[in-house]
Each structure stands twice: as structure tokens, then as C-alpha cells.
Amino acid sequence: MLAKTFAGIVLGLPLSLAVISLAIWIWPGSSEAVVIPFYMAFFPLWVAVMAATYLFRSGVRAWAWLAAANVGAFAALFAAKQMLPGL
């Protein structure tokens, strides 16, 4: 239980930030208009990720899946920054 909690806290934070940053980056138009609303959605997303960690069977699975999700989210963010122009 403790391993799942720490997985949600430690790996849920960068995952939530990467997902929100990716949404801001690919949002059409000016990003200044959507930064505040998207970052207000960050905290509920982080709480949802932390709550979802308790659905895993073990702490090791939670750490592994969240680590893989972090790698995927940051890879998608990197790809979006390389392929899409900064507006």
C-alpha cells in the first residue's frame, strides 16, 4: 500500500505535468489564453492518477506502469515540440 502511495505521488506529478503541458502545446491558437485553465486542471488530474494507483495489484506494477506512462508522455511532449511550431 505504501509503495502504491509513493508511486502515485512521485511518478504521478511528472505524468500530470507532462500531460497538461502536451495539451497546452498542441492546443490550437495562442497558448496564453489556455495556460491558467489547463494548470487549474492539473491538480484534479494528479489526484486522479494518485487514486488510480490503488487499482494496481502491487506496488511494483504501479511503479512500472507509471514509469512507462511517464516515458510515453514525455516522449510525446518532445515529439510535439520538435514537429509542431511553437505558437
HELIX and SHEET records of a PDB file:
HELIX    1   1 LEU A    2  VAL A   10  1                                   9    
HELIX    2   2 GLY A   12  ILE A   26  1                                  15    
HELIX    3   3 SER A   31  ALA A   33  5                                   3    
HELIX    4   4 VAL A   35  MET A   40  1                                   6    
HELIX    5   5 PHE A   42  ALA A   52  1                                  11    
HELIX    6   6 THR A   53  LEU A   55  5                                   3    
HELIX    7   7 GLY A   59  MET A   83  1                                  25    
END                                                                             
